[in-house]
Amino acid sequence: EPGVASSDATNISATIIRDGDEYVINGHKWYISGACRPECKVFIFLGRSGASDEKHKQHSMILVPRDAEG
């Protein structure tokens, strides 16, 4: 997350928004653990998905295949 050096998930600004049958991920990640390893075929992305919920209930995780567009 840009500008944040924290493990506190409430600082995350990246979003996960459902668009029909797909999800749109919008944000910037500076580092993904193990991403350079050839065995890594799927990423687990944590982002905000419910801005109207309580502070600690605004997040979701989504699986993203390594070869996904974007």
Predicted model as a PDB file, atoms N, CA, C, CB and O in Angstrom, pLDDT in the B-factor column:
MODEL        1                                                                  
ATOM      1  N   GLU A   1       0.827  -1.169   0.000  1.00 56.00           N  
ATOM      2  CA  GLU A   1       0.000   0.000   0.000  1.00 56.00           C  
ATOM      3  C   GLU A   1       0.875   1.236   0.000  1.00 56.00           C  
ATOM      4  CB  GLU A   1      -0.943  -0.005   1.192  1.00 56.00           C  
ATOM      5  O   GLU A   1       1.764   1.357   0.842  1.00 56.00           O  
ATOM      6  N   PRO A   2       0.649   2.145  -0.911  1.00 57.00           N  
ATOM      7  CA  PRO A   2       1.424   3.385  -0.973  1.00 57.00           C  
ATOM      8  C   PRO A   2       1.289   4.219   0.296  1.00 57.00           C  
ATOM      9  CB  PRO A   2       0.992   4.206  -2.169  1.00 57.00           C  
ATOM     10  O   PRO A   2       0.183   4.414   0.800  1.00 57.00           O  
ATOM     11  N   GLY A   3       2.402   4.705   0.805  1.00 66.00           N  
ATOM     12  CA  GLY A   3       2.391   5.615   1.932  1.00 66.00           C  
ATOM     13  C   GLY A   3       2.093   4.977   3.285  1.00 66.00           C  
ATOM     14  O   GLY A   3       1.956   5.693   4.277  1.00 66.00           O  
ATOM     15  N   VAL A   4       1.990   3.660   3.351  1.00 63.00           N  
ATOM     16  CA  VAL A   4       1.660   3.008   4.619  1.00 63.00           C  
ATOM     17  C   VAL A   4       2.632   1.860   4.861  1.00 63.00           C  
ATOM     18  CB  VAL A   4       0.190   2.493   4.619  1.00 63.00           C  
ATOM     19  O   VAL A   4       2.751   0.954   4.037  1.00 63.00           O  
ATOM     20  N   ALA A   5       3.314   1.904   5.975  1.00 61.00           N  
ATOM     21  CA  ALA A   5       4.190   0.804   6.372  1.00 61.00           C  
ATOM     22  C   ALA A   5       3.573   0.182   7.624  1.00 61.00           C  
ATOM     23  CB  ALA A   5       5.680   1.298   6.633  1.00 61.00           C  
ATOM     24  O   ALA A   5       4.012   0.445   8.744  1.00 61.00           O  
ATOM     25  N   SER A   6       2.558  -0.640   7.419  1.00 70.00           N  
ATOM     26  CA  SER A   6       1.813  -1.161   8.553  1.00 70.00           C  
ATOM     27  C   SER A   6       1.203  -2.514   8.207  1.00 70.00           C  
ATOM     28  CB  SER A   6       0.720  -0.172   8.981  1.00 70.00           C  
ATOM     29  O   SER A   6       0.926  -2.804   7.044  1.00 70.00           O  
ATOM     30  N   SER A   7       1.001  -3.326   9.222  1.00 76.00           N  
ATOM     31  CA  SER A   7       0.300  -4.594   9.014  1.00 76.00           C  
ATOM     32  C   SER A   7      -1.179  -4.463   9.381  1.00 76.00           C  
ATOM     33  CB  SER A   7       0.956  -5.715   9.845  1.00 76.00           C  
ATOM     34  O   SER A   7      -1.902  -5.459   9.383  1.00 76.00           O  
ATOM     35  N   ASP A   8      -1.632  -3.262   9.687  1.00 79.00           N  
ATOM     36  CA  ASP A   8      -3.017  -2.998  10.047  1.00 79.00           C  
ATOM     37  C   ASP A   8      -3.877  -2.954   8.785  1.00 79.00           C  
ATOM     38  CB  ASP A   8      -3.136  -1.672  10.838  1.00 79.00           C  
ATOM     39  O   ASP A   8      -3.744  -2.032   7.980  1.00 79.00           O  
ATOM     40  N   ALA A   9      -4.753  -3.937   8.605  1.00 78.00           N  
ATOM     41  CA  ALA A   9      -5.574  -4.026   7.396  1.00 78.00           C  
ATOM     42  C   ALA A   9      -6.507  -2.839   7.206  1.00 78.00           C  
ATOM     43  CB  ALA A   9      -6.384  -5.286   7.429  1.00 78.00           C  
ATOM     44  O   ALA A   9      -6.963  -2.588   6.090  1.00 78.00           O  
ATOM     45  N   THR A  10      -6.801  -2.101   8.278  1.00 81.00           N  
ATOM     46  CA  THR A  10      -7.683  -0.938   8.120  1.00 81.00           C  
ATOM     47  C   THR A  10      -7.013   0.182   7.333  1.00 81.00           C  
ATOM     48  CB  THR A  10      -8.117  -0.418   9.486  1.00 81.00           C  
ATOM     49  O   THR A  10      -7.687   1.129   6.928  1.00 81.00           O  
ATOM     50  N   ASN A  11      -5.700   0.098   7.107  1.00 81.00           N  
ATOM     51  CA  ASN A  11      -4.982   1.094   6.305  1.00 81.00           C  
ATOM     52  C   ASN A  11      -5.061   0.812   4.808  1.00 81.00           C  
ATOM     53  CB  ASN A  11      -3.531   1.149   6.732  1.00 81.00           C  
ATOM     54  O   ASN A  11      -4.646   1.650   4.007  1.00 81.00           O  
ATOM     55  N   ILE A  12      -5.577  -0.335   4.416  1.00 84.00           N  
ATOM     56  CA  ILE A  12      -5.611  -0.717   3.009  1.00 84.00           C  
ATOM     57  C   ILE A  12      -6.563   0.178   2.235  1.00 84.00           C  
ATOM     58  CB  ILE A  12      -6.021  -2.183   2.857  1.00 84.00           C  
ATOM     59  O   ILE A  12      -7.682   0.436   2.677  1.00 84.00           O  
ATOM     60  N   SER A  13      -6.113   0.651   1.072  1.00 85.00           N  
ATOM     61  CA  SER A  13      -6.966   1.486   0.230  1.00 85.00           C  
ATOM     62  C   SER A  13      -7.375   0.777  -1.064  1.00 85.00           C  
ATOM     63  CB  SER A  13      -6.251   2.786  -0.100  1.00 85.00           C  
ATOM     64  O   SER A  13      -8.288   1.235  -1.750  1.00 85.00           O  
ATOM     65  N   ALA A  14      -6.718  -0.326  -1.405  1.00 89.00           N  
ATOM     66  CA  ALA A  14      -7.071  -1.089  -2.613  1.00 89.00           C  
ATOM     67  C   ALA A  14      -8.502  -1.620  -2.478  1.00 89.00           C  
ATOM     68  CB  ALA A  14      -6.064  -2.270  -2.845  1.00 89.00           C  
ATOM     69  O   ALA A  14      -8.953  -1.949  -1.380  1.00 89.00           O  
ATOM     70  N   THR A  15      -9.205  -1.699  -3.611  1.00 92.00           N  
ATOM     71  CA  THR A  15     -10.606  -2.114  -3.568  1.00 92.00           C  
ATOM     72  C   THR A  15     -10.868  -3.356  -4.409  1.00 92.00           C  
ATOM     73  CB  THR A  15     -11.495  -0.984  -4.041  1.00 92.00           C  
ATOM     74  O   THR A  15     -10.152  -3.647  -5.368  1.00 92.00           O  
ATOM     75  N   ILE A  16     -11.919  -4.082  -4.019  1.00 94.00           N  
ATOM     76  CA  ILE A  16     -12.438  -5.226  -4.760  1.00 94.00           C  
ATOM     77  C   ILE A  16     -13.922  -4.930  -4.985  1.00 94.00           C  
ATOM     78  CB  ILE A  16     -12.208  -6.608  -3.979  1.00 94.00           C  
ATOM     79  O   ILE A  16     -14.697  -4.891  -4.029  1.00 94.00           O  
ATOM     80  N   ILE A  17     -14.321  -4.721  -6.242  1.00 94.00           N  
ATOM     81  CA  ILE A  17     -15.698  -4.354  -6.551  1.00 94.00           C  
ATOM     82  C   ILE A  17     -16.281  -5.340  -7.549  1.00 94.00           C  
ATOM     83  CB  ILE A  17     -15.774  -2.916  -7.102  1.00 94.00           C  
ATOM     84  O   ILE A  17     -15.681  -5.615  -8.589  1.00 94.00           O  
ATOM     85  N   ARG A  18     -17.450  -5.868  -7.227  1.00 93.00           N  
ATOM     86  CA  ARG A  18     -18.125  -6.792  -8.140  1.00 93.00           C  
ATOM     87  C   ARG A  18     -18.717  -6.004  -9.303  1.00 93.00           C  
ATOM     88  CB  ARG A  18     -19.234  -7.599  -7.400  1.00 93.00           C  
ATOM     89  O   ARG A  18     -19.361  -4.972  -9.111  1.00 93.00           O  
ATOM     90  N   ASP A  19     -18.484  -6.517 -10.528  1.00 94.00           N  
ATOM     91  CA  ASP A  19     -19.008  -5.905 -11.749  1.00 94.00           C  
ATOM     92  C   ASP A  19     -19.627  -7.027 -12.581  1.00 94.00           C  
ATOM     93  CB  ASP A  19     -17.876  -5.138 -12.555  1.00 94.00           C  
ATOM     94  O   ASP A  19     -18.944  -7.655 -13.390  1.00 94.00           O  
ATOM     95  N   GLY A  20     -20.919  -7.274 -12.382  1.00 95.00           N  
ATOM     96  CA  GLY A  20     -21.570  -8.387 -13.068  1.00 95.00           C  
ATOM     97  C   GLY A  20     -21.053  -9.709 -12.544  1.00 95.00           C  
ATOM     98  O   GLY A  20     -21.144  -9.992 -11.349  1.00 95.00           O  
ATOM     99  N   ASP A  21     -20.503 -10.527 -13.450  1.00 94.00           N  
ATOM    100  CA  ASP A  21     -19.967 -11.843 -13.071  1.00 94.00           C  
ATOM    101  C   ASP A  21     -18.478 -11.789 -12.741  1.00 94.00           C  
ATOM    102  CB  ASP A  21     -20.203 -12.844 -14.192  1.00 94.00           C  
ATOM    103  O   ASP A  21     -17.864 -12.826 -12.491  1.00 94.00           O  
ATOM    104  N   GLU A  22     -17.898 -10.599 -12.738  1.00 93.00           N  
ATOM    105  CA  GLU A  22     -16.462 -10.451 -12.499  1.00 93.00           C  
ATOM    106  C   GLU A  22     -16.218  -9.525 -11.315  1.00 93.00           C  
ATOM    107  CB  GLU A  22     -15.751  -9.911 -13.757  1.00 93.00           C  
ATOM    108  O   GLU A  22     -17.135  -8.880 -10.807  1.00 93.00           O  
ATOM    109  N   TYR A  23     -14.973  -9.478 -10.894  1.00 93.00           N  
ATOM    110  CA  TYR A  23     -14.551  -8.553  -9.847  1.00 93.00           C  
ATOM    111  C   TYR A  23     -13.468  -7.642 -10.416  1.00 93.00           C  
ATOM    112  CB  TYR A  23     -14.033  -9.322  -8.585  1.00 93.00           C  
ATOM    113  O   TYR A  23     -12.596  -8.086 -11.162  1.00 93.00           O  
ATOM    114  N   VAL A  24     -13.535  -6.378 -10.059  1.00 94.00           N  
ATOM    115  CA  VAL A  24     -12.531  -5.404 -10.478  1.00 94.00           C  
ATOM    116  C   VAL A  24     -11.673  -5.070  -9.263  1.00 94.00           C  
ATOM    117  CB  VAL A  24     -13.196  -4.112 -11.082  1.00 94.00           C  
ATOM    118  O   VAL A  24     -12.177  -4.628  -8.230  1.00 94.00           O  
ATOM    119  N   ILE A  25     -10.377  -5.287  -9.406  1.00 93.00           N  
ATOM    120  CA  ILE A  25      -9.410  -4.970  -8.350  1.00 93.00           C  
ATOM    121  C   ILE A  25      -8.730  -3.678  -8.749  1.00 93.00           C  
ATOM    122  CB  ILE A  25      -8.361  -6.131  -8.137  1.00 93.00           C  
ATOM    123  O   ILE A  25      -8.223  -3.551  -9.864  1.00 93.00           O  
ATOM    124  N   ASN A  26      -8.719  -2.714  -7.829  1.00 93.00           N  
ATOM    125  CA  ASN A  26      -8.126  -1.421  -8.135  1.00 93.00           C  
ATOM    126  C   ASN A  26      -7.223  -1.019  -6.966  1.00 93.00           C  
ATOM    127  CB  ASN A  26      -9.230  -0.341  -8.399  1.00 93.00           C  
ATOM    128  O   ASN A  26      -7.686  -0.860  -5.836  1.00 93.00           O  
ATOM    129  N   GLY A  27      -5.967  -0.863  -7.245  1.00 87.00           N  
ATOM    130  CA  GLY A  27      -5.025  -0.479  -6.202  1.00 87.00           C  
ATOM    131  C   GLY A  27      -3.608  -0.779  -6.638  1.00 87.00           C  
ATOM    132  O   GLY A  27      -3.363  -1.159  -7.783  1.00 87.00           O  
ATOM    133  N   HIS A  28      -2.689  -0.606  -5.725  1.00 80.00           N  
ATOM    134  CA  HIS A  28      -1.269  -0.813  -6.034  1.00 80.00           C  
ATOM    135  C   HIS A  28      -0.639  -1.605  -4.893  1.00 80.00           C  
ATOM    136  CB  HIS A  28      -0.523   0.554  -6.246  1.00 80.00           C  
ATOM    137  O   HIS A  28      -0.773  -1.235  -3.726  1.00 80.00           O  
ATOM    138  N   LYS A  29       0.029  -2.667  -5.223  1.00 73.00           N  
ATOM    139  CA  LYS A  29       0.762  -3.456  -4.236  1.00 73.00           C  
ATOM    140  C   LYS A  29       2.252  -3.305  -4.522  1.00 73.00           C  
ATOM    141  CB  LYS A  29       0.328  -4.966  -4.269  1.00 73.00           C  
ATOM    142  O   LYS A  29       2.686  -3.444  -5.666  1.00 73.00           O  
ATOM    143  N   TRP A  30       3.034  -3.020  -3.480  1.00 71.00           N  
ATOM    144  CA  TRP A  30       4.464  -2.832  -3.653  1.00 71.00           C  
ATOM    145  C   TRP A  30       5.226  -4.149  -3.604  1.00 71.00           C  
ATOM    146  CB  TRP A  30       4.993  -1.895  -2.596  1.00 71.00           C  
ATOM    147  O   TRP A  30       6.286  -4.288  -4.215  1.00 71.00           O  
ATOM    148  N   TYR A  31       4.677  -5.114  -2.874  1.00 72.00           N  
ATOM    149  CA  TYR A  31       5.418  -6.360  -2.683  1.00 72.00           C  
ATOM    150  C   TYR A  31       4.436  -7.505  -2.461  1.00 72.00           C  
ATOM    151  CB  TYR A  31       6.404  -6.245  -1.488  1.00 72.00           C  
ATOM    152  O   TYR A  31       3.449  -7.353  -1.740  1.00 72.00           O  
ATOM    153  N   ILE A  32       4.708  -8.643  -3.080  1.00 77.00           N  
ATOM    154  CA  ILE A  32       3.906  -9.841  -2.860  1.00 77.00           C  
ATOM    155  C   ILE A  32       4.874 -10.969  -2.518  1.00 77.00           C  
ATOM    156  CB  ILE A  32       3.021 -10.196  -4.124  1.00 77.00           C  
ATOM    157  O   ILE A  32       5.712 -11.343  -3.339  1.00 77.00           O  
ATOM    158  N   SER A  33       4.759 -11.505  -1.313  1.00 80.00           N  
ATOM    159  CA  SER A  33       5.657 -12.570  -0.853  1.00 80.00           C  
ATOM    160  C   SER A  33       5.603 -13.781  -1.780  1.00 80.00           C  
ATOM    161  CB  SER A  33       5.296 -12.991   0.575  1.00 80.00           C  
ATOM    162  O   SER A  33       4.523 -14.289  -2.081  1.00 80.00           O  
ATOM    163  N   GLY A  34       6.754 -14.236  -2.224  1.00 83.00           N  
ATOM    164  CA  GLY A  34       6.850 -15.450  -3.033  1.00 83.00           C  
ATOM    165  C   GLY A  34       6.399 -15.306  -4.479  1.00 83.00           C  
ATOM    166  O   GLY A  34       6.346 -16.305  -5.195  1.00 83.00           O  
ATOM    167  N   ALA A  35       6.075 -14.110  -4.932  1.00 85.00           N  
ATOM    168  CA  ALA A  35       5.534 -13.916  -6.281  1.00 85.00           C  
ATOM    169  C   ALA A  35       6.510 -14.313  -7.380  1.00 85.00           C  
ATOM    170  CB  ALA A  35       5.135 -12.476  -6.468  1.00 85.00           C  
ATOM    171  O   ALA A  35       6.085 -14.689  -8.472  1.00 85.00           O  
ATOM    172  N   CYS A  36       7.788 -14.237  -7.116  1.00 87.00           N  
ATOM    173  CA  CYS A  36       8.774 -14.552  -8.153  1.00 87.00           C  
ATOM    174  C   CYS A  36       9.026 -16.059  -8.289  1.00 87.00           C  
ATOM    175  CB  CYS A  36      10.084 -13.841  -7.849  1.00 87.00           C  
ATOM    176  O   CYS A  36       9.688 -16.496  -9.231  1.00 87.00           O  
ATOM    177  N   ARG A  37       8.511 -16.835  -7.368  1.00 90.00           N  
ATOM    178  CA  ARG A  37       8.719 -18.290  -7.418  1.00 90.00           C  
ATOM    179  C   ARG A  37       7.838 -18.914  -8.500  1.00 90.00           C  
ATOM    180  CB  ARG A  37       8.416 -18.935  -6.038  1.00 90.00           C  
ATOM    181  O   ARG A  37       6.651 -18.598  -8.576  1.00 90.00           O  
ATOM    182  N   PRO A  38       8.391 -19.791  -9.335  1.00 89.00           N  
ATOM    183  CA  PRO A  38       7.607 -20.404 -10.408  1.00 89.00           C  
ATOM    184  C   PRO A  38       6.456 -21.275  -9.898  1.00 89.00           C  
ATOM    185  CB  PRO A  38       8.510 -21.233 -11.280  1.00 89.00           C  
ATOM    186  O   PRO A  38       5.496 -21.521 -10.628  1.00 89.00           O  
ATOM    187  N   GLU A  39       6.547 -21.736  -8.664  1.00 93.00           N  
ATOM    188  CA  GLU A  39       5.470 -22.559  -8.097  1.00 93.00           C  
ATOM    189  C   GLU A  39       4.225 -21.737  -7.767  1.00 93.00           C  
ATOM    190  CB  GLU A  39       5.960 -23.266  -6.842  1.00 93.00           C  
ATOM    191  O   GLU A  39       3.136 -22.290  -7.610  1.00 93.00           O  
ATOM    192  N   CYS A  40       4.386 -20.437  -7.664  1.00 91.00           N  
ATOM    193  CA  CYS A  40       3.277 -19.546  -7.295  1.00 91.00           C  
ATOM    194  C   CYS A  40       2.364 -19.326  -8.510  1.00 91.00           C  
ATOM    195  CB  CYS A  40       3.818 -18.177  -6.759  1.00 91.00           C  
ATOM    196  O   CYS A  40       2.737 -18.620  -9.447  1.00 91.00           O  
ATOM    197  N   LYS A  41       1.192 -19.919  -8.492  1.00 93.00           N  
ATOM    198  CA  LYS A  41       0.257 -19.831  -9.614  1.00 93.00           C  
ATOM    199  C   LYS A  41      -0.956 -18.963  -9.293  1.00 93.00           C  
ATOM    200  CB  LYS A  41      -0.202 -21.218 -10.014  1.00 93.00           C  
ATOM    201  O   LYS A  41      -1.677 -18.536 -10.195  1.00 93.00           O  
ATOM    202  N   VAL A  42      -1.181 -18.702  -7.991  1.00 92.00           N  
ATOM    203  CA  VAL A  42      -2.354 -17.938  -7.551  1.00 92.00           C  
ATOM    204  C   VAL A  42      -1.929 -16.963  -6.458  1.00 92.00           C  
ATOM    205  CB  VAL A  42      -3.487 -18.887  -7.035  1.00 92.00           C  
ATOM    206  O   VAL A  42      -1.138 -17.309  -5.580  1.00 92.00           O  
ATOM    207  N   PHE A  43      -2.457 -15.742  -6.517  1.00 89.00           N  
ATOM    208  CA  PHE A  43      -2.217 -14.739  -5.489  1.00 89.00           C  
ATOM    209  C   PHE A  43      -3.488 -14.574  -4.658  1.00 89.00           C  
ATOM    210  CB  PHE A  43      -1.779 -13.382  -6.119  1.00 89.00           C  
ATOM    211  O   PHE A  43      -4.595 -14.713  -5.179  1.00 89.00           O  
ATOM    212  N   ILE A  44      -3.331 -14.281  -3.385  1.00 89.00           N  
ATOM    213  CA  ILE A  44      -4.471 -13.964  -2.520  1.00 89.00           C  
ATOM    214  C   ILE A  44      -4.415 -12.457  -2.285  1.00 89.00           C  
ATOM    215  CB  ILE A  44      -4.432 -14.784  -1.144  1.00 89.00           C  
ATOM    216  O   ILE A  44      -3.469 -11.948  -1.684  1.00 89.00           O  
ATOM    217  N   PHE A  45      -5.427 -11.759  -2.761  1.00 90.00           N  
ATOM    218  CA  PHE A  45      -5.467 -10.303  -2.695  1.00 90.00           C  
ATOM    219  C   PHE A  45      -6.455  -9.862  -1.623  1.00 90.00           C  
ATOM    220  CB  PHE A  45      -5.848  -9.701  -4.063  1.00 90.00           C  
ATOM    221  O   PHE A  45      -7.602 -10.308  -1.619  1.00 90.00           O  
ATOM    222  N   LEU A  46      -6.025  -8.995  -0.719  1.00 88.00           N  
ATOM    223  CA  LEU A  46      -6.878  -8.436   0.325  1.00 88.00           C  
ATOM    224  C   LEU A  46      -7.180  -6.995  -0.030  1.00 88.00           C  
ATOM    225  CB  LEU A  46      -6.208  -8.538   1.728  1.00 88.00           C  
ATOM    226  O   LEU A  46      -6.264  -6.206  -0.263  1.00 88.00           O  
ATOM    227  N   GLY A  47      -8.464  -6.643  -0.074  1.00 89.00           N  
ATOM    228  CA  GLY A  47      -8.851  -5.274  -0.396  1.00 89.00           C  
ATOM    229  C   GLY A  47     -10.162  -4.901   0.270  1.00 89.00           C  
ATOM    230  O   GLY A  47     -10.840  -5.743   0.859  1.00 89.00           O  
ATOM    231  N   ARG A  48     -10.500  -3.646   0.170  1.00 90.00           N  
ATOM    232  CA  ARG A  48     -11.768  -3.152   0.715  1.00 90.00           C  
ATOM    233  C   ARG A  48     -12.901  -3.533  -0.233  1.00 90.00           C  
ATOM    234  CB  ARG A  48     -11.724  -1.606   0.929  1.00 90.00           C  
ATOM    235  O   ARG A  48     -12.818  -3.325  -1.444  1.00 90.00           O  
ATOM    236  N   SER A  49     -13.952  -4.089   0.340  1.00 90.00           N  
ATOM    237  CA  SER A  49     -15.091  -4.489  -0.476  1.00 90.00           C  
ATOM    238  C   SER A  49     -16.417  -3.972   0.078  1.00 90.00           C  
ATOM    239  CB  SER A  49     -15.138  -5.993  -0.587  1.00 90.00           C  
ATOM    240  O   SER A  49     -17.455  -4.139  -0.563  1.00 90.00           O  
ATOM    241  N   GLY A  50     -16.400  -3.350   1.251  1.00 80.00           N  
ATOM    242  CA  GLY A  50     -17.633  -2.888   1.860  1.00 80.00           C  
ATOM    243  C   GLY A  50     -17.437  -1.604   2.632  1.00 80.00           C  
ATOM    244  O   GLY A  50     -17.333  -1.636   3.858  1.00 80.00           O  
ATOM    245  N   ALA A  51     -17.386  -0.490   1.957  1.00 72.00           N  
ATOM    246  CA  ALA A  51     -17.095   0.794   2.599  1.00 72.00           C  
ATOM    247  C   ALA A  51     -18.141   1.201   3.631  1.00 72.00           C  
ATOM    248  CB  ALA A  51     -16.983   1.869   1.554  1.00 72.00           C  
ATOM    249  O   ALA A  51     -17.843   2.007   4.512  1.00 72.00           O  
ATOM    250  N   SER A  52     -19.352   0.669   3.546  1.00 71.00           N  
ATOM    251  CA  SER A  52     -20.400   1.075   4.480  1.00 71.00           C  
ATOM    252  C   SER A  52     -20.384   0.258   5.771  1.00 71.00           C  
ATOM    253  CB  SER A  52     -21.753   0.951   3.819  1.00 71.00           C  
ATOM    254  O   SER A  52     -21.100   0.586   6.716  1.00 71.00           O  
ATOM    255  N   ASP A  53     -19.577  -0.799   5.820  1.00 68.00           N  
ATOM    256  CA  ASP A  53     -19.510  -1.650   7.002  1.00 68.00           C  
ATOM    257  C   ASP A  53     -18.623  -1.037   8.079  1.00 68.00           C  
ATOM    258  CB  ASP A  53     -18.995  -3.033   6.626  1.00 68.00           C  
ATOM    259  O   ASP A  53     -17.944  -0.036   7.847  1.00 68.00           O  
ATOM    260  N   GLU A  54     -18.638  -1.652   9.264  1.00 82.00           N  
ATOM    261  CA  GLU A  54     -17.763  -1.225  10.341  1.00 82.00           C  
ATOM    262  C   GLU A  54     -16.301  -1.315   9.896  1.00 82.00           C  
ATOM    263  CB  GLU A  54     -18.003  -2.079  11.603  1.00 82.00           C  
ATOM    264  O   GLU A  54     -15.970  -2.079   8.989  1.00 82.00           O  
ATOM    265  N   LYS A  55     -15.441  -0.542  10.529  1.00 80.00           N  
ATOM    266  CA  LYS A  55     -14.024  -0.425  10.163  1.00 80.00           C  
ATOM    267  C   LYS A  55     -13.322  -1.760   9.950  1.00 80.00           C  
ATOM    268  CB  LYS A  55     -13.298   0.337  11.222  1.00 80.00           C  
ATOM    269  O   LYS A  55     -12.540  -1.901   9.010  1.00 80.00           O  
ATOM    270  N   HIS A  56     -13.590  -2.739  10.807  1.00 82.00           N  
ATOM    271  CA  HIS A  56     -12.907  -4.026  10.714  1.00 82.00           C  
ATOM    272  C   HIS A  56     -13.701  -5.074   9.934  1.00 82.00           C  
ATOM    273  CB  HIS A  56     -12.618  -4.544  12.095  1.00 82.00           C  
ATOM    274  O   HIS A  56     -13.360  -6.257   9.963  1.00 82.00           O  
ATOM    275  N   LYS A  57     -14.745  -4.652   9.246  1.00 84.00           N  
ATOM    276  CA  LYS A  57     -15.556  -5.572   8.443  1.00 84.00           C  
ATOM    277  C   LYS A  57     -15.676  -5.105   6.993  1.00 84.00           C  
ATOM    278  CB  LYS A  57     -16.948  -5.718   9.056  1.00 84.00           C  
ATOM    279  O   LYS A  57     -16.628  -5.465   6.301  1.00 84.00           O  
ATOM    280  N   GLN A  58     -14.724  -4.314   6.540  1.00 88.00           N  
ATOM    281  CA  GLN A  58     -14.763  -3.744   5.197  1.00 88.00           C  
ATOM    282  C   GLN A  58     -13.947  -4.524   4.178  1.00 88.00           C  
ATOM    283  CB  GLN A  58     -14.277  -2.337   5.239  1.00 88.00           C  
ATOM    284  O   GLN A  58     -13.871  -4.121   3.017  1.00 88.00           O  
ATOM    285  N   HIS A  59     -13.339  -5.625   4.582  1.00 90.00           N  
ATOM    286  CA  HIS A  59     -12.347  -6.289   3.735  1.00 90.00           C  
ATOM    287  C   HIS A  59     -12.786  -7.664   3.257  1.00 90.00           C  
ATOM    288  CB  HIS A  59     -11.052  -6.417   4.478  1.00 90.00           C  
ATOM    289  O   HIS A  59     -13.560  -8.362   3.912  1.00 90.00           O  
ATOM    290  N   SER A  60     -12.261  -8.027   2.085  1.00 91.00           N  
ATOM    291  CA  SER A  60     -12.460  -9.362   1.518  1.00 91.00           C  
ATOM    292  C   SER A  60     -11.150  -9.810   0.903  1.00 91.00           C  
ATOM    293  CB  SER A  60     -13.611  -9.373   0.458  1.00 91.00           C  
ATOM    294  O   SER A  60     -10.262  -9.002   0.631  1.00 91.00           O  
ATOM    295  N   MET A  61     -11.045 -11.111   0.690  1.00 93.00           N  
ATOM    296  CA  MET A  61      -9.903 -11.671  -0.034  1.00 93.00           C  
ATOM    297  C   MET A  61     -10.433 -12.315  -1.305  1.00 93.00           C  
ATOM    298  CB  MET A  61      -9.112 -12.711   0.843  1.00 93.00           C  
ATOM    299  O   MET A  61     -11.536 -12.860  -1.333  1.00 93.00           O  
ATOM    300  N   ILE A  62      -9.633 -12.241  -2.344  1.00 94.00           N  
ATOM    301  CA  ILE A  62     -10.006 -12.831  -3.622  1.00 94.00           C  
ATOM    302  C   ILE A  62      -8.785 -13.543  -4.199  1.00 94.00           C  
ATOM    303  CB  ILE A  62     -10.546 -11.747  -4.612  1.00 94.00           C  
ATOM    304  O   ILE A  62      -7.662 -13.053  -4.085  1.00 94.00           O  
ATOM    305  N   LEU A  63      -9.009 -14.692  -4.812  1.00 95.00           N  
ATOM    306  CA  LEU A  63      -7.920 -15.436  -5.462  1.00 95.00           C  
ATOM    307  C   LEU A  63      -7.733 -14.901  -6.872  1.00 95.00           C  
ATOM    308  CB  LEU A  63      -8.216 -16.972  -5.489  1.00 95.00           C  
ATOM    309  O   LEU A  63      -8.698 -14.757  -7.622  1.00 95.00           O  
ATOM    310  N   VAL A  64      -6.493 -14.608  -7.227  1.00 93.00           N  
ATOM    311  CA  VAL A  64      -6.178 -14.063  -8.549  1.00 93.00           C  
ATOM    312  C   VAL A  64      -5.154 -14.972  -9.234  1.00 93.00           C  
ATOM    313  CB  VAL A  64      -5.635 -12.599  -8.436  1.00 93.00           C  
ATOM    314  O   VAL A  64      -4.020 -15.082  -8.768  1.00 93.00           O  
ATOM    315  N   PRO A  65      -5.539 -15.616 -10.324  1.00 94.00           N  
ATOM    316  CA  PRO A  65      -4.580 -16.450 -11.054  1.00 94.00           C  
ATOM    317  C   PRO A  65      -3.407 -15.608 -11.566  1.00 94.00           C  
ATOM    318  CB  PRO A  65      -5.277 -17.166 -12.233  1.00 94.00           C  
ATOM    319  O   PRO A  65      -3.595 -14.469 -11.993  1.00 94.00           O  
ATOM    320  N   ARG A  66      -2.225 -16.164 -11.520  1.00 91.00           N  
ATOM    321  CA  ARG A  66      -1.027 -15.461 -11.968  1.00 91.00           C  
ATOM    322  C   ARG A  66      -1.179 -14.919 -13.391  1.00 91.00           C  
ATOM    323  CB  ARG A  66       0.177 -16.389 -11.894  1.00 91.00           C  
ATOM    324  O   ARG A  66      -0.671 -13.841 -13.701  1.00 91.00           O  
ATOM    325  N   ASP A  67      -1.867 -15.653 -14.246  1.00 92.00           N  
ATOM    326  CA  ASP A  67      -1.979 -15.243 -15.649  1.00 92.00           C  
ATOM    327  C   ASP A  67      -3.226 -14.395 -15.934  1.00 92.00           C  
ATOM    328  CB  ASP A  67      -1.994 -16.470 -16.534  1.00 92.00           C  
ATOM    329  O   ASP A  67      -3.607 -14.234 -17.094  1.00 92.00           O  
ATOM    330  N   ALA A  68      -3.862 -13.854 -14.891  1.00 90.00           N  
ATOM    331  CA  ALA A  68      -5.045 -13.007 -15.085  1.00 90.00           C  
ATOM    332  C   ALA A  68      -4.654 -11.700 -15.778  1.00 90.00           C  
ATOM    333  CB  ALA A  68      -5.735 -12.712 -13.727  1.00 90.00           C  
ATOM    334  O   ALA A  68      -3.543 -11.200 -15.605  1.00 90.00           O  
ATOM    335  N   GLU A  69      -5.570 -11.165 -16.549  1.00 86.00           N  
ATOM    336  CA  GLU A  69      -5.322  -9.882 -17.220  1.00 86.00           C  
ATOM    337  C   GLU A  69      -5.251  -8.756 -16.184  1.00 86.00           C  
ATOM    338  CB  GLU A  69      -6.435  -9.584 -18.271  1.00 86.00           C  
ATOM    339  O   GLU A  69      -5.874  -8.812 -15.124  1.00 86.00           O  
ATOM    340  N   GLY A  70      -4.469  -7.736 -16.532  1.00 78.00           N  
ATOM    341  CA  GLY A  70      -4.441  -6.560 -15.666  1.00 78.00           C  
ATOM    342  C   GLY A  70      -3.139  -6.361 -14.967  1.00 78.00           C  
ATOM    343  O   GLY A  70      -2.986  -5.404 -14.207  1.00 78.00           O  
TER     344      GLY A  70                                                      
ENDMDL                                                                          
END                                                                             
